[in-house]
């Protein structure tokens, strides 16, 4: 399908606006850097933490934009189309979790380093000195993060690229390159400040796109939007739990959502980087807490859109397209100009807002936690190079995933489950240090990752405990392992900054 010239103009206007914001962020950071230089602001903090200048609104909207990729246009409406609104249980759990994360997690990591892995290495007391064992442990976890993040963000990039390729009539691979290259360029212009400011626009656009989709689908039908919604209500599409699952299953979903959100919004570098770059702890806490309201509203927009789309297809007796194209099929064939252009811009915005945070986060981890030696003399060269390498790596992995049948589903599950080891380690290091004393070493981290996946694997393939709680099983398994291990090891000669205490 080819877009009309007016649709293309809408998309181009979005792209121009994104780069204008990035240029503005670059100008701001230059002025901010000059103003703060006497206070000891380093170029690395300027690029990766925005000189700790991120405001409440920048952080809040950036968090919302980051958590919703283009997969939201594919998965969320499709989920409701075939089931009902019981997906909302995960969202409710996430909202409840963020209150605790903002109150407890953020004060423990703010100001303790450039990345979450450095904060973990410094421990609950924030030791200024990290010895060799701690540095090795930090690198091990950083490597695991980059590997799992590459898989996760590549799958999300592929989802957005499939849609963009259809709208512009280009190959999926070319769509990946187009989205990734534009994202790379504006990150280079303004660093984290450009990321959060462009995220603000991107969040606004794809939320507007969601509302516009409600209006257009309603107009396409001979019925009003209210009549479509009522038809969905009468047929159980607004139910909060599945038939046979009941309230207990709904409760399990809330727990699962809370645990997963604690991992993604509490200890994932994509989002913690925005907390670490906030003006102060209070700003970071308020942004995370209020983002839960925004996340709930956005989810409701796309979940209810699934109901409206189901009602439209059902009422008109139309043949259902491929599950992943239930929404995009309507955009391609029935949305008018220039609304179609706005929807394409919304999908592009959702793709870029997730990609930019991941590239910037992986670059920060690569720079701060994996690279050794003196780096400050060639700072700008290193930044440009590692961002480019990461961008190319994401494109390659996304392309490989697109060639392997079933790889998208496997990649999404792997990225989801890989959050368990880091959350478990954070709990032991920062929350249970009075009861668990262990070395912050490479060996222990590898064992904890293995134990976490072992617990989740046994739950899934052997014991069959509720699959929604798989991450919780992985976290608990790791904590128990660490507690037992801590009772068997002598820590008398281990430096305090490299132990739980």
C-alpha beads as a LAMMPS data file, in Angstrom:
LAMMPS data file: protein, C-alpha beads

501 atoms
500 bonds

1 atom types
1 bond types

-500.0 500.0 xlo xhi
-500.0 500.0 ylo yhi
-500.0 500.0 zlo zhi

Masses

1 110.0

Atoms # bond

1 1 1 0.000 0.000 0.000
2 1 1 1.273 3.445 -0.950
3 1 1 0.573 6.530 1.118
4 1 1 -0.865 9.643 -0.474
5 1 1 1.264 12.766 -0.743
6 1 1 -0.662 14.356 2.135
7 1 1 -0.096 11.298 4.358
8 1 1 3.622 11.409 3.559
9 1 1 3.652 15.135 4.374
10 1 1 2.209 14.380 7.840
11 1 1 4.921 11.777 8.476
12 1 1 7.651 14.126 7.228
13 1 1 6.342 16.912 9.466
14 1 1 6.701 14.536 12.434
15 1 1 10.300 13.701 11.455
16 1 1 11.232 17.363 11.019
17 1 1 9.708 18.168 14.406
18 1 1 11.685 15.347 16.054
19 1 1 14.996 16.663 14.735
20 1 1 14.066 20.248 15.629
21 1 1 13.511 19.114 19.221
22 1 1 16.844 17.255 19.193
23 1 1 18.648 20.380 17.988
24 1 1 16.945 22.381 20.725
25 1 1 18.074 19.791 23.281
26 1 1 21.633 20.117 21.983
27 1 1 21.559 23.902 22.441
28 1 1 20.102 23.526 25.922
29 1 1 22.784 21.038 26.992
30 1 1 25.593 23.284 25.758
31 1 1 24.270 26.157 27.869
32 1 1 23.617 23.840 30.810
33 1 1 27.123 22.433 30.566
34 1 1 28.701 25.892 30.617
35 1 1 26.586 26.875 33.614
36 1 1 27.426 23.728 35.566
37 1 1 31.065 23.277 34.560
38 1 1 32.322 25.023 37.652
39 1 1 30.318 22.584 39.741
40 1 1 32.251 19.683 38.285
41 1 1 29.811 18.486 35.621
42 1 1 31.563 15.965 33.397
43 1 1 30.879 15.514 29.661
44 1 1 29.859 11.900 30.304
45 1 1 27.179 13.018 32.784
46 1 1 26.097 15.671 30.315
47 1 1 25.438 13.106 27.594
48 1 1 24.109 10.122 29.527
49 1 1 22.379 11.828 32.475
50 1 1 21.425 15.105 30.749
51 1 1 23.460 16.933 33.375
52 1 1 20.764 15.884 35.879
53 1 1 18.420 18.432 34.314
54 1 1 15.446 16.192 33.503
55 1 1 12.190 17.720 34.683
56 1 1 9.065 16.021 36.021
57 1 1 7.155 16.196 32.721
58 1 1 10.143 15.103 30.659
59 1 1 10.683 12.053 32.849
60 1 1 6.994 11.144 33.125
61 1 1 6.185 11.274 29.412
62 1 1 9.489 9.636 28.497
63 1 1 8.693 6.689 30.777
64 1 1 5.282 6.287 29.136
65 1 1 6.759 6.547 25.626
66 1 1 9.485 4.001 26.379
67 1 1 7.182 1.293 27.691
68 1 1 4.864 1.423 24.658
69 1 1 6.530 0.227 21.474
70 1 1 4.902 -0.248 18.081
71 1 1 3.930 -3.684 19.384
72 1 1 1.175 -1.862 21.292
73 1 1 -0.541 -1.275 17.938
74 1 1 -0.187 -4.984 17.133
75 1 1 -0.593 -6.880 20.388
76 1 1 -2.903 -4.986 22.743
77 1 1 -5.929 -4.589 20.418
78 1 1 -5.373 -8.152 19.141
79 1 1 -5.303 -9.510 22.699
80 1 1 -8.719 -8.029 23.439
81 1 1 -10.055 -9.034 20.024
82 1 1 -9.586 -12.735 20.781
83 1 1 -10.132 -12.617 24.554
84 1 1 -11.302 -9.704 26.696
85 1 1 -10.001 -6.959 29.009
86 1 1 -8.313 -9.355 31.441
87 1 1 -4.936 -8.010 30.215
88 1 1 -5.776 -5.056 32.476
89 1 1 -4.804 -7.163 35.510
90 1 1 -1.120 -6.810 34.569
91 1 1 -1.526 -3.036 34.209
92 1 1 -3.187 -2.741 37.630
93 1 1 -0.335 -4.721 39.193
94 1 1 2.199 -2.460 37.483
95 1 1 0.485 0.679 38.806
96 1 1 0.523 -0.679 42.354
97 1 1 4.160 -1.674 42.023
98 1 1 5.340 1.774 40.952
99 1 1 4.267 3.379 44.191
100 1 1 6.640 1.059 46.039
101 1 1 9.411 1.412 43.455
102 1 1 9.308 5.201 43.582
103 1 1 9.354 5.209 47.384
104 1 1 11.928 2.466 47.993
105 1 1 14.030 1.734 44.897
106 1 1 14.873 5.197 43.581
107 1 1 16.498 6.615 46.779
108 1 1 18.780 3.576 46.872
109 1 1 20.234 4.131 43.387
110 1 1 20.009 7.890 42.782
111 1 1 23.421 9.577 42.799
112 1 1 25.342 6.290 43.100
113 1 1 26.618 6.082 39.568
114 1 1 25.901 6.381 35.887
115 1 1 24.171 3.001 35.630
116 1 1 22.159 0.597 37.781
117 1 1 25.092 -1.834 37.668
118 1 1 27.446 0.732 39.141
119 1 1 24.893 1.479 41.864
120 1 1 24.723 -2.243 42.663
121 1 1 28.511 -2.427 42.786
122 1 1 28.624 0.453 45.278
123 1 1 25.960 -1.210 47.397
124 1 1 23.468 0.176 49.857
125 1 1 26.142 2.331 51.533
126 1 1 27.286 3.922 48.267
127 1 1 30.996 3.106 48.583
128 1 1 33.156 5.429 46.491
129 1 1 35.749 2.709 45.906
130 1 1 34.873 -0.340 43.789
131 1 1 37.612 -2.957 43.918
132 1 1 38.565 -5.422 41.203
133 1 1 36.094 -8.119 42.213
134 1 1 33.259 -5.602 42.180
135 1 1 34.362 -4.271 38.782
136 1 1 34.368 -7.785 37.357
137 1 1 30.911 -8.461 38.751
138 1 1 29.629 -5.198 37.322
139 1 1 30.919 -6.099 33.868
140 1 1 29.324 -9.535 34.005
141 1 1 25.876 -8.164 34.734
142 1 1 26.374 -5.388 32.161
143 1 1 27.192 -7.956 29.474
144 1 1 24.090 -9.977 30.367
145 1 1 21.964 -6.820 30.180
146 1 1 23.263 -5.792 26.748
147 1 1 22.730 -9.294 25.363
148 1 1 19.145 -9.568 26.608
149 1 1 18.320 -5.982 25.681
150 1 1 19.565 -6.544 22.133
151 1 1 17.106 -9.399 21.766
152 1 1 14.190 -7.528 23.326
153 1 1 14.546 -4.242 21.465
154 1 1 15.248 -6.028 18.162
155 1 1 11.902 -7.836 18.390
156 1 1 10.144 -4.534 19.057
157 1 1 11.973 -2.874 16.156
158 1 1 10.901 -5.723 13.886
159 1 1 7.240 -5.263 14.887
160 1 1 7.298 -1.575 14.002
161 1 1 9.296 -2.164 10.824
162 1 1 6.756 -4.674 9.510
163 1 1 4.045 -2.033 9.716
164 1 1 6.185 0.786 8.310
165 1 1 7.310 -1.419 5.406
166 1 1 3.684 -2.063 4.445
167 1 1 2.731 1.601 4.596
168 1 1 5.695 2.833 2.534
169 1 1 5.952 -0.146 0.185
170 1 1 9.558 -0.948 1.131
171 1 1 11.247 -4.068 2.506
172 1 1 11.178 -4.783 6.234
173 1 1 14.974 -4.581 6.306
174 1 1 14.944 -1.103 4.737
175 1 1 12.312 -0.021 7.271
176 1 1 14.598 -1.214 10.098
177 1 1 17.478 0.829 8.697
178 1 1 15.300 3.924 8.245
179 1 1 13.880 3.845 11.783
180 1 1 17.229 3.001 13.416
181 1 1 19.276 5.571 11.483
182 1 1 16.908 8.437 12.305
183 1 1 16.896 7.410 15.962
184 1 1 20.706 7.190 16.063
185 1 1 21.094 10.655 14.541
186 1 1 18.898 12.513 17.002
187 1 1 20.487 10.700 19.964
188 1 1 23.872 11.930 18.744
189 1 1 22.524 15.460 18.568
190 1 1 21.389 15.774 22.161
191 1 1 22.071 12.633 24.208
192 1 1 19.609 11.743 26.962
193 1 1 18.074 15.219 26.854
194 1 1 17.136 14.691 23.208
195 1 1 15.767 11.256 24.093
196 1 1 13.412 12.479 26.818
197 1 1 12.278 15.558 24.895
198 1 1 11.550 13.647 21.703
199 1 1 9.846 10.986 23.814
200 1 1 7.450 13.667 25.045
201 1 1 6.370 14.392 21.475
202 1 1 6.273 10.714 20.550
203 1 1 4.081 9.833 23.529
204 1 1 1.680 12.636 22.613
205 1 1 1.485 11.505 18.985
206 1 1 0.822 7.821 19.528
207 1 1 -1.738 8.565 22.270
208 1 1 -3.452 10.969 19.854
209 1 1 -3.271 8.237 17.223
210 1 1 -5.034 5.835 19.567
211 1 1 -7.876 8.269 20.211
212 1 1 -8.135 9.055 16.509
213 1 1 -8.405 5.337 15.737
214 1 1 -11.422 5.112 18.044
215 1 1 -13.097 7.944 16.158
216 1 1 -12.339 6.590 12.675
217 1 1 -13.415 3.000 13.400
218 1 1 -16.654 4.393 14.798
219 1 1 -17.209 6.497 11.662
220 1 1 -16.483 3.515 9.396
221 1 1 -19.395 1.563 10.862
222 1 1 -23.079 2.189 10.325
223 1 1 -23.320 2.215 14.120
224 1 1 -22.158 4.841 16.583
225 1 1 -19.053 4.329 18.717
226 1 1 -21.298 3.897 21.749
227 1 1 -23.297 1.147 20.016
228 1 1 -20.085 -0.700 19.102
229 1 1 -18.882 -0.437 22.700
230 1 1 -22.249 -1.668 24.028
231 1 1 -22.129 -4.636 21.650
232 1 1 -18.712 -5.500 23.047
233 1 1 -19.995 -5.138 26.604
234 1 1 -22.948 -7.439 25.925
235 1 1 -20.580 -10.093 24.557
236 1 1 -18.175 -10.042 27.493
237 1 1 -15.341 -8.095 25.860
238 1 1 -15.075 -5.791 28.876
239 1 1 -14.812 -8.681 31.354
240 1 1 -11.743 -8.557 33.587
241 1 1 -11.103 -12.311 33.776
242 1 1 -11.370 -15.286 31.478
243 1 1 -14.082 -17.928 31.692
244 1 1 -12.914 -20.599 34.124
245 1 1 -10.089 -18.435 35.466
246 1 1 -12.062 -16.442 37.962
247 1 1 -10.815 -13.925 40.487
248 1 1 -7.852 -16.045 41.597
249 1 1 -6.363 -15.947 38.101
250 1 1 -7.022 -12.200 38.000
251 1 1 -5.159 -11.824 41.310
252 1 1 -2.223 -13.847 39.970
253 1 1 -2.109 -11.461 37.033
254 1 1 -1.921 -8.444 39.344
255 1 1 1.008 -10.038 41.209
256 1 1 2.724 -10.900 37.933
257 1 1 2.293 -7.355 36.636
258 1 1 3.678 -5.895 39.858
259 1 1 6.787 -8.090 39.803
260 1 1 7.485 -7.522 36.123
261 1 1 7.088 -3.758 36.527
262 1 1 9.477 -3.804 39.488
263 1 1 12.068 -5.283 37.140
264 1 1 11.431 -3.085 34.095
265 1 1 10.808 0.210 35.905
266 1 1 12.921 -0.361 38.993
267 1 1 16.187 -1.908 37.820
268 1 1 16.193 -1.795 33.986
269 1 1 18.747 0.726 32.713
270 1 1 16.345 1.935 29.990
271 1 1 14.202 3.628 32.624
272 1 1 16.522 3.988 35.611
273 1 1 18.748 6.204 33.459
274 1 1 15.926 8.737 33.368
275 1 1 15.592 8.625 37.148
276 1 1 19.344 9.037 37.577
277 1 1 19.219 12.043 35.242
278 1 1 16.371 13.763 37.089
279 1 1 16.978 17.026 38.908
280 1 1 16.665 15.354 42.293
281 1 1 15.290 12.267 44.007
282 1 1 11.875 13.840 44.566
283 1 1 11.444 14.643 40.857
284 1 1 12.357 11.071 39.919
285 1 1 9.945 9.616 42.482
286 1 1 7.040 11.812 41.414
287 1 1 7.643 11.097 37.711
288 1 1 7.582 7.326 38.192
289 1 1 4.539 7.411 40.477
290 1 1 2.500 9.595 38.108
291 1 1 3.600 7.628 35.038
292 1 1 1.462 4.761 36.364
293 1 1 -1.656 6.872 35.787
294 1 1 -0.539 7.690 32.256
295 1 1 0.290 4.043 31.572
296 1 1 -3.146 2.957 32.772
297 1 1 -4.885 5.504 30.546
298 1 1 -2.866 4.552 27.445
299 1 1 -3.538 0.867 28.023
300 1 1 -7.251 1.601 28.361
301 1 1 -7.178 3.484 25.057
302 1 1 -5.671 0.539 23.157
303 1 1 -7.551 -2.176 25.058
304 1 1 -10.906 -0.536 24.394
305 1 1 -9.803 -0.024 20.781
306 1 1 -9.565 -3.803 20.536
307 1 1 -13.195 -4.058 21.637
308 1 1 -14.308 -1.514 19.041
309 1 1 -12.362 -3.278 16.272
310 1 1 -13.875 -6.643 17.269
311 1 1 -17.360 -5.139 17.223
312 1 1 -16.705 -3.621 13.793
313 1 1 -15.496 -6.898 12.221
314 1 1 -18.256 -8.925 13.882
315 1 1 -21.115 -6.570 13.016
316 1 1 -20.041 -6.292 9.387
317 1 1 -19.245 -9.992 8.998
318 1 1 -15.850 -9.249 7.500
319 1 1 -13.167 -11.879 7.101
320 1 1 -10.628 -11.552 9.889
321 1 1 -7.100 -10.912 8.514
322 1 1 -3.946 -12.351 10.025
323 1 1 -4.075 -11.787 13.842
324 1 1 -1.122 -9.397 13.779
325 1 1 -2.813 -7.292 11.081
326 1 1 -6.251 -6.887 12.633
327 1 1 -5.618 -3.192 13.306
328 1 1 -3.114 -2.369 10.564
329 1 1 -5.458 -3.832 7.933
330 1 1 -8.077 -1.237 8.837
331 1 1 -5.491 1.557 8.715
332 1 1 -4.252 0.460 5.294
333 1 1 -7.625 -0.023 3.654
334 1 1 -10.172 2.173 5.402
335 1 1 -8.543 5.098 7.218
336 1 1 -8.860 8.380 5.267
337 1 1 -6.118 10.842 4.410
338 1 1 -4.493 12.494 6.401
339 1 1 -5.566 10.369 9.382
340 1 1 -3.684 7.475 7.801
341 1 1 -0.534 9.615 7.850
342 1 1 -1.090 10.402 11.524
343 1 1 -1.413 6.690 12.303
344 1 1 1.835 5.933 10.460
345 1 1 3.523 8.743 12.386
346 1 1 2.103 7.231 15.605
347 1 1 3.563 3.810 14.812
348 1 1 6.887 5.407 13.876
349 1 1 6.848 7.401 17.120
350 1 1 6.160 4.294 19.193
351 1 1 9.032 2.454 17.492
352 1 1 11.530 5.269 17.905
353 1 1 10.626 6.079 21.516
354 1 1 11.464 2.522 22.587
355 1 1 14.546 2.275 20.390
356 1 1 16.134 5.566 21.492
357 1 1 16.019 4.675 25.191
358 1 1 17.532 1.245 24.553
359 1 1 20.362 2.565 22.384
360 1 1 21.234 5.293 24.882
361 1 1 21.031 2.884 27.836
362 1 1 23.175 0.207 26.195
363 1 1 25.706 2.857 25.196
364 1 1 25.896 4.101 28.802
365 1 1 26.399 0.550 30.079
366 1 1 29.001 -0.175 27.416
367 1 1 30.892 3.026 28.219
368 1 1 30.626 2.950 31.987
369 1 1 30.633 -0.751 32.875
370 1 1 32.385 -2.670 30.090
371 1 1 35.119 -0.380 28.803
372 1 1 38.267 -0.036 30.870
373 1 1 41.165 2.398 30.894
374 1 1 41.299 6.118 30.175
375 1 1 38.397 7.170 27.936
376 1 1 37.819 10.866 28.531
377 1 1 40.373 12.077 25.950
378 1 1 38.370 10.644 23.053
379 1 1 34.918 10.926 24.578
380 1 1 33.010 12.141 21.511
381 1 1 34.654 9.590 19.207
382 1 1 33.798 6.738 21.564
383 1 1 30.206 7.911 21.978
384 1 1 29.586 8.159 18.241
385 1 1 31.252 4.810 17.597
386 1 1 29.590 2.715 20.311
387 1 1 26.142 4.168 19.540
388 1 1 26.648 3.296 15.884
389 1 1 27.842 -0.236 16.694
390 1 1 24.848 -0.796 18.983
391 1 1 22.441 0.518 16.326
392 1 1 23.915 -1.778 13.672
393 1 1 23.806 -4.731 16.079
394 1 1 20.089 -4.122 16.749
395 1 1 19.364 -4.066 13.005
396 1 1 21.309 -7.300 12.443
397 1 1 19.602 -9.136 15.306
398 1 1 16.177 -7.877 14.192
399 1 1 16.881 -9.083 10.657
400 1 1 17.983 -12.509 11.895
401 1 1 14.842 -12.773 14.023
402 1 1 12.728 -11.974 10.958
403 1 1 14.277 -14.919 9.077
404 1 1 13.583 -17.567 11.736
405 1 1 10.007 -18.875 12.046
406 1 1 8.690 -18.399 15.585
407 1 1 11.720 -16.338 16.650
408 1 1 9.612 -13.267 17.474
409 1 1 7.599 -15.126 20.100
410 1 1 10.711 -16.792 21.548
411 1 1 12.562 -13.453 21.625
412 1 1 9.700 -11.721 23.439
413 1 1 9.513 -14.496 26.052
414 1 1 13.281 -14.450 26.560
415 1 1 13.382 -10.668 27.012
416 1 1 10.477 -10.944 29.463
417 1 1 12.057 -13.716 31.572
418 1 1 15.522 -12.149 31.585
419 1 1 14.286 -9.426 33.940
420 1 1 14.159 -11.912 36.854
421 1 1 17.921 -12.257 37.641
422 1 1 18.545 -8.517 37.928
423 1 1 15.489 -7.955 40.128
424 1 1 16.523 -10.851 42.395
425 1 1 20.050 -9.501 42.672
426 1 1 18.776 -6.017 43.486
427 1 1 16.498 -7.378 46.226
428 1 1 19.387 -9.254 47.842
429 1 1 21.901 -6.432 47.467
430 1 1 19.711 -3.484 48.429
431 1 1 16.791 -4.888 50.445
432 1 1 17.944 -8.055 52.218
433 1 1 21.545 -7.127 52.957
434 1 1 20.995 -7.699 56.696
435 1 1 20.124 -11.333 56.071
436 1 1 22.218 -12.205 53.001
437 1 1 25.935 -11.585 52.849
438 1 1 27.636 -12.452 49.575
439 1 1 30.409 -11.352 47.253
440 1 1 29.602 -9.093 44.322
441 1 1 31.587 -11.314 41.998
442 1 1 31.366 -12.564 38.439
443 1 1 31.014 -16.164 39.607
444 1 1 28.079 -15.415 41.879
445 1 1 26.293 -13.361 39.226
446 1 1 26.603 -16.168 36.672
447 1 1 25.306 -18.658 39.243
448 1 1 22.389 -16.385 40.140
449 1 1 21.402 -15.983 36.471
450 1 1 21.591 -19.756 35.974
451 1 1 19.572 -20.402 39.140
452 1 1 16.901 -17.911 38.111
453 1 1 16.406 -19.493 34.691
454 1 1 16.539 -22.972 36.231
455 1 1 13.711 -22.080 38.620
456 1 1 11.612 -20.570 35.840
457 1 1 12.299 -23.537 33.574
458 1 1 11.325 -26.103 36.211
459 1 1 8.156 -24.148 36.924
460 1 1 7.203 -24.033 33.256
461 1 1 8.183 -27.520 32.095
462 1 1 7.961 -29.646 35.237
463 1 1 5.858 -28.358 38.107
464 1 1 3.297 -26.314 36.185
465 1 1 2.758 -23.616 38.817
466 1 1 0.720 -20.700 37.476
467 1 1 2.632 -19.499 34.352
468 1 1 1.776 -15.886 35.110
469 1 1 4.038 -16.084 38.159
470 1 1 7.072 -17.521 36.361
471 1 1 9.219 -14.433 37.023
472 1 1 8.268 -14.513 40.702
473 1 1 9.390 -18.154 40.857
474 1 1 12.715 -17.191 39.269
475 1 1 13.237 -14.352 41.738
476 1 1 12.384 -16.478 44.788
477 1 1 14.596 -19.337 43.566
478 1 1 17.553 -16.967 43.220
479 1 1 17.017 -15.367 46.631
480 1 1 16.855 -18.775 48.326
481 1 1 20.005 -19.863 46.509
482 1 1 21.851 -16.710 47.598
483 1 1 20.754 -17.135 51.201
484 1 1 21.968 -20.748 51.304
485 1 1 25.201 -19.839 49.546
486 1 1 25.838 -17.001 51.988
487 1 1 25.716 -19.442 54.903
488 1 1 28.413 -21.626 53.366
489 1 1 31.050 -19.017 52.490
490 1 1 33.629 -17.267 54.676
491 1 1 33.645 -13.491 53.985
492 1 1 36.255 -12.448 56.555
493 1 1 38.772 -11.317 53.912
494 1 1 36.297 -9.753 51.489
495 1 1 36.260 -5.901 51.235
496 1 1 32.978 -4.444 52.494
497 1 1 32.110 -2.737 49.202
498 1 1 32.125 -6.112 47.457
499 1 1 29.785 -7.863 49.908
500 1 1 26.196 -7.782 51.036
501 1 1 26.175 -6.652 54.629

Bonds

1 1 1 2
2 1 2 3
3 1 3 4
4 1 4 5
5 1 5 6
6 1 6 7
7 1 7 8
8 1 8 9
9 1 9 10
10 1 10 11
11 1 11 12
12 1 12 13
13 1 13 14
14 1 14 15
15 1 15 16
16 1 16 17
17 1 17 18
18 1 18 19
19 1 19 20
20 1 20 21
21 1 21 22
22 1 22 23
23 1 23 24
24 1 24 25
25 1 25 26
26 1 26 27
27 1 27 28
28 1 28 29
29 1 29 30
30 1 30 31
31 1 31 32
32 1 32 33
33 1 33 34
34 1 34 35
35 1 35 36
36 1 36 37
37 1 37 38
38 1 38 39
39 1 39 40
40 1 40 41
41 1 41 42
42 1 42 43
43 1 43 44
44 1 44 45
45 1 45 46
46 1 46 47
47 1 47 48
48 1 48 49
49 1 49 50
50 1 50 51
51 1 51 52
52 1 52 53
53 1 53 54
54 1 54 55
55 1 55 56
56 1 56 57
57 1 57 58
58 1 58 59
59 1 59 60
60 1 60 61
61 1 61 62
62 1 62 63
63 1 63 64
64 1 64 65
65 1 65 66
66 1 66 67
67 1 67 68
68 1 68 69
69 1 69 70
70 1 70 71
71 1 71 72
72 1 72 73
73 1 73 74
74 1 74 75
75 1 75 76
76 1 76 77
77 1 77 78
78 1 78 79
79 1 79 80
80 1 80 81
81 1 81 82
82 1 82 83
83 1 83 84
84 1 84 85
85 1 85 86
86 1 86 87
87 1 87 88
88 1 88 89
89 1 89 90
90 1 90 91
91 1 91 92
92 1 92 93
93 1 93 94
94 1 94 95
95 1 95 96
96 1 96 97
97 1 97 98
98 1 98 99
99 1 99 100
100 1 100 101
101 1 101 102
102 1 102 103
103 1 103 104
104 1 104 105
105 1 105 106
106 1 106 107
107 1 107 108
108 1 108 109
109 1 109 110
110 1 110 111
111 1 111 112
112 1 112 113
113 1 113 114
114 1 114 115
115 1 115 116
116 1 116 117
117 1 117 118
118 1 118 119
119 1 119 120
120 1 120 121
121 1 121 122
122 1 122 123
123 1 123 124
124 1 124 125
125 1 125 126
126 1 126 127
127 1 127 128
128 1 128 129
129 1 129 130
130 1 130 131
131 1 131 132
132 1 132 133
133 1 133 134
134 1 134 135
135 1 135 136
136 1 136 137
137 1 137 138
138 1 138 139
139 1 139 140
140 1 140 141
141 1 141 142
142 1 142 143
143 1 143 144
144 1 144 145
145 1 145 146
146 1 146 147
147 1 147 148
148 1 148 149
149 1 149 150
150 1 150 151
151 1 151 152
152 1 152 153
153 1 153 154
154 1 154 155
155 1 155 156
156 1 156 157
157 1 157 158
158 1 158 159
159 1 159 160
160 1 160 161
161 1 161 162
162 1 162 163
163 1 163 164
164 1 164 165
165 1 165 166
166 1 166 167
167 1 167 168
168 1 168 169
169 1 169 170
170 1 170 171
171 1 171 172
172 1 172 173
173 1 173 174
174 1 174 175
175 1 175 176
176 1 176 177
177 1 177 178
178 1 178 179
179 1 179 180
180 1 180 181
181 1 181 182
182 1 182 183
183 1 183 184
184 1 184 185
185 1 185 186
186 1 186 187
187 1 187 188
188 1 188 189
189 1 189 190
190 1 190 191
191 1 191 192
192 1 192 193
193 1 193 194
194 1 194 195
195 1 195 196
196 1 196 197
197 1 197 198
198 1 198 199
199 1 199 200
200 1 200 201
201 1 201 202
202 1 202 203
203 1 203 204
204 1 204 205
205 1 205 206
206 1 206 207
207 1 207 208
208 1 208 209
209 1 209 210
210 1 210 211
211 1 211 212
212 1 212 213
213 1 213 214
214 1 214 215
215 1 215 216
216 1 216 217
217 1 217 218
218 1 218 219
219 1 219 220
220 1 220 221
221 1 221 222
222 1 222 223
223 1 223 224
224 1 224 225
225 1 225 226
226 1 226 227
227 1 227 228
228 1 228 229
229 1 229 230
230 1 230 231
231 1 231 232
232 1 232 233
233 1 233 234
234 1 234 235
235 1 235 236
236 1 236 237
237 1 237 238
238 1 238 239
239 1 239 240
240 1 240 241
241 1 241 242
242 1 242 243
243 1 243 244
244 1 244 245
245 1 245 246
246 1 246 247
247 1 247 248
248 1 248 249
249 1 249 250
250 1 250 251
251 1 251 252
252 1 252 253
253 1 253 254
254 1 254 255
255 1 255 256
256 1 256 257
257 1 257 258
258 1 258 259
259 1 259 260
260 1 260 261
261 1 261 262
262 1 262 263
263 1 263 264
264 1 264 265
265 1 265 266
266 1 266 267
267 1 267 268
268 1 268 269
269 1 269 270
270 1 270 271
271 1 271 272
272 1 272 273
273 1 273 274
274 1 274 275
275 1 275 276
276 1 276 277
277 1 277 278
278 1 278 279
279 1 279 280
280 1 280 281
281 1 281 282
282 1 282 283
283 1 283 284
284 1 284 285
285 1 285 286
286 1 286 287
287 1 287 288
288 1 288 289
289 1 289 290
290 1 290 291
291 1 291 292
292 1 292 293
293 1 293 294
294 1 294 295
295 1 295 296
296 1 296 297
297 1 297 298
298 1 298 299
299 1 299 300
300 1 300 301
301 1 301 302
302 1 302 303
303 1 303 304
304 1 304 305
305 1 305 306
306 1 306 307
307 1 307 308
308 1 308 309
309 1 309 310
310 1 310 311
311 1 311 312
312 1 312 313
313 1 313 314
314 1 314 315
315 1 315 316
316 1 316 317
317 1 317 318
318 1 318 319
319 1 319 320
320 1 320 321
321 1 321 322
322 1 322 323
323 1 323 324
324 1 324 325
325 1 325 326
326 1 326 327
327 1 327 328
328 1 328 329
329 1 329 330
330 1 330 331
331 1 331 332
332 1 332 333
333 1 333 334
334 1 334 335
335 1 335 336
336 1 336 337
337 1 337 338
338 1 338 339
339 1 339 340
340 1 340 341
341 1 341 342
342 1 342 343
343 1 343 344
344 1 344 345
345 1 345 346
346 1 346 347
347 1 347 348
348 1 348 349
349 1 349 350
350 1 350 351
351 1 351 352
352 1 352 353
353 1 353 354
354 1 354 355
355 1 355 356
356 1 356 357
357 1 357 358
358 1 358 359
359 1 359 360
360 1 360 361
361 1 361 362
362 1 362 363
363 1 363 364
364 1 364 365
365 1 365 366
366 1 366 367
367 1 367 368
368 1 368 369
369 1 369 370
370 1 370 371
371 1 371 372
372 1 372 373
373 1 373 374
374 1 374 375
375 1 375 376
376 1 376 377
377 1 377 378
378 1 378 379
379 1 379 380
380 1 380 381
381 1 381 382
382 1 382 383
383 1 383 384
384 1 384 385
385 1 385 386
386 1 386 387
387 1 387 388
388 1 388 389
389 1 389 390
390 1 390 391
391 1 391 392
392 1 392 393
393 1 393 394
394 1 394 395
395 1 395 396
396 1 396 397
397 1 397 398
398 1 398 399
399 1 399 400
400 1 400 401
401 1 401 402
402 1 402 403
403 1 403 404
404 1 404 405
405 1 405 406
406 1 406 407
407 1 407 408
408 1 408 409
409 1 409 410
410 1 410 411
411 1 411 412
412 1 412 413
413 1 413 414
414 1 414 415
415 1 415 416
416 1 416 417
417 1 417 418
418 1 418 419
419 1 419 420
420 1 420 421
421 1 421 422
422 1 422 423
423 1 423 424
424 1 424 425
425 1 425 426
426 1 426 427
427 1 427 428
428 1 428 429
429 1 429 430
430 1 430 431
431 1 431 432
432 1 432 433
433 1 433 434
434 1 434 435
435 1 435 436
436 1 436 437
437 1 437 438
438 1 438 439
439 1 439 440
440 1 440 441
441 1 441 442
442 1 442 443
443 1 443 444
444 1 444 445
445 1 445 446
446 1 446 447
447 1 447 448
448 1 448 449
449 1 449 450
450 1 450 451
451 1 451 452
452 1 452 453
453 1 453 454
454 1 454 455
455 1 455 456
456 1 456 457
457 1 457 458
458 1 458 459
459 1 459 460
460 1 460 461
461 1 461 462
462 1 462 463
463 1 463 464
464 1 464 465
465 1 465 466
466 1 466 467
467 1 467 468
468 1 468 469
469 1 469 470
470 1 470 471
471 1 471 472
472 1 472 473
473 1 473 474
474 1 474 475
475 1 475 476
476 1 476 477
477 1 477 478
478 1 478 479
479 1 479 480
480 1 480 481
481 1 481 482
482 1 482 483
483 1 483 484
484 1 484 485
485 1 485 486
486 1 486 487
487 1 487 488
488 1 488 489
489 1 489 490
490 1 490 491
491 1 491 492
492 1 492 493
493 1 493 494
494 1 494 495
495 1 495 496
496 1 496 497
497 1 497 498
498 1 498 499
499 1 499 500
500 1 500 501
